[in-house]
């Protein structure tokens, strides 16, 4: 009988000890209440409590958490109704305060964020709410973090997910954006046309300047060429005049014979002529050639002959017309 009683006592002790063993998971902190009063915060690991005296009050999540704020209809400063969605990132730093300083932590943070979101965005115009999200996030973070500090909670981030203006305002904004883009396109097109016209005018100006400079250079060179040709002609005339003045009719006959010979040579090279007909004056050409020969001989021998002698020596012995060989 005593053995059975002892076994029962041992069993009761084991059950009592097992009831006092508590294992706290990583990332959580358990609040321990003794006779209904908060005594300590059990950190992750193995803990022993007194059964029927101590109990686990709340299991507080110490990891960073995300709280989704449902969509809110907010009236802006310029009386525009917009829909807003937001998210709050927070972390519990003091488990005792988070468990006993506020009745429902998640609901309290949600309500606090909603009211401050209405306050902050209600003080802005619609354009400001759409373009200053970072400013809204910063203002909400400062206000809500200050309000949740007594609860042992740290607000790490607040982000505005979406801002939905009314349909008519969205359409007006779309038309405004379209008009603004068309305006910028027209401005850019006008600036492009202006730049093209300026460049074209500059090109035409440079072309006219270069063309004028080319005409001036060409006129200058033409004048210089005419001047040199005139000087050469004058020099040739002077030389011929000196030769005529020195040699008399002999030099004159030489030049006349030379020009006559060149003219006859042109007749001879004509492709249409089969027969060359010399005029009566051809005998004068032959006589002139004979005179030239006499001049050459006189130059070599140092003697001078009369014109009658030169004509007799250069008298032609060919008929007036000769057939041209093909």
C-alpha positions in Angstrom: 0.0 0.0 0.0 2.8 2.4 0.8 4.4 1.6 -2.5 1.4 2.6 -4.4 1.1 5.9 -2.5 4.8 6.6 -3.1 4.3 6.0 -6.8 1.3 8.3 -6.9 3.3 11.0 -5.2 6.2 10.7 -7.6 3.7 10.9 -10.5 2.2 14.0 -9.1 5.6 15.6 -8.7 6.5 14.8 -12.3 3.2 16.2 -13.6 3.7 19.3 -11.4 7.1 19.8 -12.8 5.9 19.3 -16.4 3.2 21.9 -15.8 5.9 24.4 -14.8 8.0 24.0 -17.9 7.6 26.6 -20.6 9.6 26.8 -23.9 9.6 30.2 -25.6 10.2 30.2 -29.4 12.8 32.4 -31.1 11.3 35.7 -32.1 8.7 35.8 -29.3 8.6 36.9 -25.7 6.0 35.5 -23.2 4.7 37.6 -20.4 4.5 35.7 -17.1 1.8 36.7 -14.7 1.9 35.6 -11.0 -1.5 35.6 -9.5 -2.7 37.9 -12.2 0.1 40.3 -12.0 2.8 40.8 -14.6 6.1 39.8 -13.2 8.6 39.2 -16.0 9.1 38.7 -19.8 10.3 35.3 -20.7 12.9 35.4 -23.4 13.4 32.6 -26.0 14.5 29.4 -24.4 13.5 27.0 -21.5 11.7 28.5 -18.4 10.3 27.0 -15.2 7.2 28.6 -13.6 5.2 27.7 -10.6 2.0 25.8 -11.7 -1.3 27.2 -10.5 0.5 30.4 -9.4 2.3 31.6 -12.5 0.8 31.6 -16.0 1.7 32.8 -19.5 -0.2 36.1 -20.1 0.5 37.0 -23.7 2.8 35.8 -26.5 4.3 38.9 -28.0 5.9 38.8 -31.5 9.2 40.7 -31.4 9.9 40.5 -35.1 9.2 43.4 -37.5 5.7 43.2 -38.7 3.6 44.7 -41.5 0.2 46.1 -40.9 -2.0 46.7 -44.0 -4.2 49.8 -43.6 -7.4 49.4 -45.6 -8.5 51.9 -48.2 -9.6 55.3 -46.9 -11.6 58.1 -48.6 -10.0 61.3 -47.8 -11.0 64.9 -48.7 -8.0 67.1 -49.7 -7.6 70.8 -49.0 -9.1 71.7 -52.4 -12.2 69.4 -51.7 -11.1 66.5 -53.9 -12.1 63.0 -52.8 -9.3 60.5 -53.1 -8.9 56.9 -52.1 -5.7 56.0 -50.2 -4.1 52.7 -49.2 -1.1 52.4 -46.9 1.1 49.9 -45.0 2.9 50.3 -41.7 6.0 48.5 -40.6 6.6 48.3 -36.9 8.5 46.3 -34.3 7.8 45.6 -30.6 10.7 46.6 -28.4 9.1 46.2 -24.9 6.9 43.2 -24.5 5.5 44.3 -21.2 4.4 47.7 -22.5 3.0 46.2 -25.7 0.9 43.7 -23.7 -0.4 45.9 -20.9 -0.2 49.6 -22.0 -2.7 49.1 -24.8 -5.7 46.9 -25.1 -5.3 45.8 -28.8 -2.0 46.7 -30.3 -2.8 46.0 -34.0 -6.2 47.8 -33.9 -4.6 50.8 -32.0 -1.9 51.2 -34.6 -4.4 50.9 -37.5 -6.7 53.5 -36.0 -3.8 55.8 -35.2 -2.5 55.6 -38.7 -5.9 56.2 -40.3 -6.7 59.3 -38.4 -3.2 60.8 -38.9 -3.4 59.9 -42.6 -6.6 61.9 -42.9 -5.1 64.8 -41.0 -1.9 65.0 -43.1 -3.4 64.5 -46.5 -6.4 66.7 -45.7 -4.0 69.6 -45.3 -2.7 69.3 -48.8 -4.0 70.0 -52.3 -4.6 67.2 -54.7 -1.5 68.0 -56.7 0.6 67.9 -53.5 -0.8 64.6 -52.4 0.1 63.1 -55.8 3.6 64.5 -56.0 4.7 64.6 -52.4 4.4 61.0 -51.2 7.8 61.0 -49.5 6.8 64.1 -47.5 3.5 62.4 -46.4 5.4 59.3 -45.4 7.9 61.3 -43.3 5.2 63.3 -41.5 3.2 60.2 -40.7 6.2 58.3 -39.5 7.2 61.1 -37.0 3.6 61.5 -35.6 2.8 57.8 -35.3 6.2 56.8 -33.9 5.9 59.4 -31.2 2.4 58.2 -30.3 3.3 54.5 -30.1 6.5 55.0 -28.1 4.6 54.6 -24.7 3.4 51.2 -26.0 6.9 49.9 -26.5 6.5 49.9 -30.3 8.9 51.3 -32.9 7.4 52.4 -36.2 10.1 51.8 -38.8 8.3 52.7 -42.0 5.0 54.0 -43.4 4.4 53.8 -47.1 1.5 55.1 -49.2 0.7 52.3 -51.6 -1.9 53.9 -53.8 -3.7 57.2 -54.3 -6.9 57.1 -56.4 -8.3 60.4 -57.5 -11.9 60.5 -58.8 -12.6 59.4 -62.4 -13.5 62.9 -63.7 -10.3 64.4 -62.1 -8.3 61.5 -63.6 -9.7 62.3 -67.1 -9.0 66.0 -66.6 -5.5 65.2 -65.6 -5.0 63.0 -68.6 -6.3 65.8 -70.9 -4.0 68.3 -69.2 -1.0 65.9 -69.5 -1.9 65.4 -73.2 -2.1 69.2 -73.8 1.1 69.8 -72.0 2.9 67.2 -74.1 1.4 68.6 -77.3 2.6 72.0 -76.2 6.1 70.8 -75.6 6.1 68.9 -78.9 5.0 72.1 -80.8 7.7 74.1 -79.0 10.3 71.6 -79.9 9.1 71.5 -83.5 9.2 75.3 -83.7 12.7 75.4 -82.2 13.8 72.8 -84.7 12.3 74.8 -87.6 14.0 77.9 -86.3 17.4 76.2 -86.0 17.0 74.8 -89.5 16.1 78.2 -90.9 19.0 79.8 -89.2 21.4 77.2 -90.4 20.1 77.4 -93.9 20.4 81.2 -93.9 24.0 80.9 -92.6 24.8 78.4 -95.3 23.4 80.6 -98.0 25.3 83.6 -96.6 28.6 81.7 -96.6 27.8 80.4 -100.1 27.2 83.9 -101.4 30.4 85.2 -99.7 32.4 82.4 -101.2 30.8 82.9 -104.6 31.6 86.7 -104.5 35.1 86.0 -103.5 35.5 83.5 -106.3 34.1 86.0 -108.9 36.5 88.7 -107.5 39.4 86.3 -107.8 38.4 85.2 -111.3 38.0 88.9 -112.4 41.4 89.7 -111.0 43.0 86.8 -112.7 41.2 87.6 -116.0 42.4 91.2 -115.8 45.9 90.1 -115.1 45.8 87.7 -118.0 44.5 90.4 -120.4 47.2 92.7 -119.1 49.9 90.2 -119.7 48.5 89.4 -123.2 48.4 93.0 -124.0 52.0 93.4 -122.8 53.0 90.5 -124.9 51.2 91.8 -127.9 52.8 95.2 -127.4 56.2 93.7 -127.1 55.6 91.6 -130.3 54.4 94.7 -132.1 57.5 96.6 -130.9 59.8 93.9 -132.1 58.1 93.7 -135.5 58.2 97.5 -135.8 61.9 97.5 -135.0 62.5 94.7 -137.5 60.6 96.6 -140.2 62.4 99.8 -139.4 65.7 98.0 -139.6 65.2 95.8 -142.6 62.6 97.7 -144.6 60.3 95.8 -146.8 62.3 92.5 -146.4 60.9 91.9 -142.9 57.5 93.0 -144.0 57.6 90.5 -146.9 58.7 87.8 -144.5 55.7 88.2 -142.2 53.2 88.5 -145.1 54.6 85.3 -146.6 54.4 83.5 -143.3 50.7 84.4 -142.8 49.9 83.6 -146.5 51.6 80.2 -146.1 49.6 79.4 -143.0 46.3 80.3 -144.7 47.1 78.1 -147.7 48.0 75.2 -145.3 44.6 75.5 -143.8 43.0 75.1 -147.3 45.2 72.1 -147.9 44.1 70.3 -144.7 40.4 70.7 -145.4 38.7 67.3 -145.6 36.2 68.3 -148.2 38.6 69.5 -150.9 39.9 67.0 -153.4 41.7 69.6 -155.6 43.4 72.7 -154.5 43.0 75.8 -156.8 45.6 78.5 -156.3 44.5 82.0 -157.3 46.6 84.2 -159.6 48.0 85.8 -156.5 49.7 82.5 -155.7 52.7 83.6 -157.7 53.1 86.4 -155.2 53.2 83.8 -152.4 55.9 82.0 -154.2 57.7 85.2 -154.9 57.4 86.0 -151.2 58.9 82.7 -150.2 61.7 83.3 -152.6 62.2 86.6 -151.0 62.4 84.9 -147.6 65.0 82.5 -149.0 67.0 85.4 -150.3 66.8 87.1 -146.9 68.3 84.0 -145.4 71.0 83.7 -147.9 71.9 87.4 -147.5 72.0 86.9 -143.7 74.5 84.1 -144.2 76.6 85.7 -146.9 76.3 89.2 -145.7 75.1 90.5 -149.1 72.0 92.4 -149.9 69.9 91.9 -153.1 67.2 94.1 -154.6 63.6 93.1 -154.6 63.6 92.6 -158.4 66.4 90.1 -158.0 64.6 88.2 -155.2 61.4 88.0 -157.3 63.4 86.6 -160.3 65.0 84.0 -158.1 61.7 83.0 -156.5 59.6 82.9 -159.7 57.3 79.8 -159.6 57.6 76.9 -162.0 54.5 75.0 -161.0 51.1 75.2 -162.6 48.3 77.2 -160.8 46.3 74.2 -159.8 47.5 70.8 -158.5 45.5 67.7 -157.8 45.5 66.7 -154.2 46.5 63.1 -153.5 44.1 61.1 -151.4 
